[in-house]
């Protein structure tokens, strides 16, 4: 599976994508209000040593809450962190990015809070 599919499956299996919350990959539609969106963010170049083939893709999870419900969105983002931090998912080892904690992006035009968390990963070579 692709990175976004793997992360989406992990979040769903962990119960993070629960009643009232929707999961999207690479795009957040205007509705519903409460959504979790996973974006690929690149990562670093794969290992060039023959036989290793290690890769380090990265991704971002954005949580959008209902109007003026920052606390609910922040709680959901903590659940994302808890589900993915140091987790092994589909051959990837996901590690919470140490240089970045929760990043509040403010509110959108409908006063819905936007909060993100960035992750780095390592995928061992085949």
C-alpha positions, 0 to 999 in steps of 0.5 A: 500500500501507499504511505497515505493508505497505510497511515489511514488504515493505522488510524482507523484500526486504532479507533482514531477515526471514530464516530463524527470524524472523517479521514481524507488523504491529501485533500480536506473538503469543506465538509464535514467540519471534523476531519483528519487529513494525511498529507505526504511531505517528502522526507529525505533521500533514500539510502544509496548503499547497495542492498540497503534500500532504506527510505525515509518518507515523511507525512503530516496529519492535520486535524480540523475541528468544529467551529471554535472547538480547539480543545476537541481538535487538540484531543483528537490530534493527541490520539493521532500521536498516541496511535502513530508514535513509535508504531510499526505499520505495514513495514514502516517504523513511524517516529514522531518528529522530535523537532516539531510538536503540535503546530496550531495553524489558527482557524479557517474562514469558518472559525474551525481550528486547524492543528497539525503534527509532522512525522518522519518514518523509516522503511527498511529495504526489501 
